[in-house]
Amino acid sequence: MSKEWISGSEGKNLKFKRETLLNYGMNRWGLNKAHSVGPTSELIRKCAPTSFKDWDDFYFKNAEQKKKNGAKITREYIRDLGQKLYVKLAEVVQSELDAIEEEECIDYAYNLVLNRTYEGYKSEIDTIYGQLESVLGVKIQPAPDEWDRSCNVDFFIQVNDKYIGLQIKPISSGQSLNQYQWIKMHEVNHEKFRKKFGGQVFFIYSVKSGKKKKIYNVEVIEEIIKEVERLQAT
């Protein structure tokens, strides 16, 4: 019998017409988590199947819920899981849908577009490069992937037609910092950057202070300011 909720039937990875809703329910109630269906990623690597049947057989032979006294996974258990999902969607989600009001949707849209964008912006400003932008009074931009790969540069500052490179290194609070080690490790690539773009590359070491990050080697700020002034004068 044809199942109208399935769109297409090629292979075993079927596409479901209401997949977004089904996926929401599975994730919301953790029905697809390891404590419910076992560590599937770990199991399939252990199985290394050459066909779907290999995997199907291996899974039902070996899978157990990843929790204390976890039950063995059977085909009946997967069926029960689907029935549980149906109850959650048909009863809980339907009840929530019936309770939603138009004004609630309007408030949510405003909060998502305005409030959360603002909070995201504030969070960005609180990052290391945001702090640097505020102190230096210059625009700091993410480096292109090519610069990251070839020159080990995370961010850059443009001064006229030249560039200063910045590499941010998180360190643990209280960690003994051997700056020379990092400088030596990347000196070839950073020298390549200097010759090509005219500016020095500076390491900024960051540490967590509570929930926020702060610059560990604050003396680098003065060094960057002097490099900006040098490039402005050339």
Secondary structure, DSSP 4 states (H G I P E B T S, - for coil): ---TTEE--SSSS-EETTHHHHHHHHHHTTTTSHHHH--HHHHHHHH--SSHHHHHHHHHHH-B-SSTTPPBP-HHHHHHHHHHHHHIIIIIIHHHHHH--HHHHHHHHHIIIIIHHHHHHHHHHTSHHHHHHHHHTS--EEPPHHHHHHH--SEEEEETTEEEEEEEEE--TT----HHHHHHHHHHHHHHHHHHHEEEEEEEEEEEETTEEEES-THHHHHHHHHHHHHHH-
